Amino acid sequence: MPRPEVLERIKSAEDEADEIVALAENDRDERITEARERAEEIRTEAEQEAQELKERRLAEAREEIDAECERVLEEGEQEREELAERARDRVDEVTDHVVELFQEDVHAQT
């Protein structure tokens, strides 16, 4: 094979190799870009899911707090009613005691 032909084939092979490398680099760059875009999508979705989860948990916590607050208020109301009932039950007893003390004081002064 003559020398110029060999050189031409080498040059052609080098050009072909350069083209393959360029295509591979372009393919790599495209894949990297796609991977970055997908990663950004995943990150955005994860942030949205985290925000939704946070909002759900906050809503649940608020509901629990409201329920506990209602329970405490109901217990307080019940205790208040019990105290008022006990006080009403003792009115006659206390009245009798006060009258008795008053009578003792009146007799003690006479």
Secondary structure, DSSP 8 states (H G I E B T S, - for coil): --HHHHHHHHHHHHHHHHHHHHHHHHHHHHHHHHHHHHHHHHHHHHHHHHHHHHHHHHHHHHHHHHHHHHHHHHHHHHHHHHHHHHHHHHHHHHHHHHHHHHHHHHHHH-
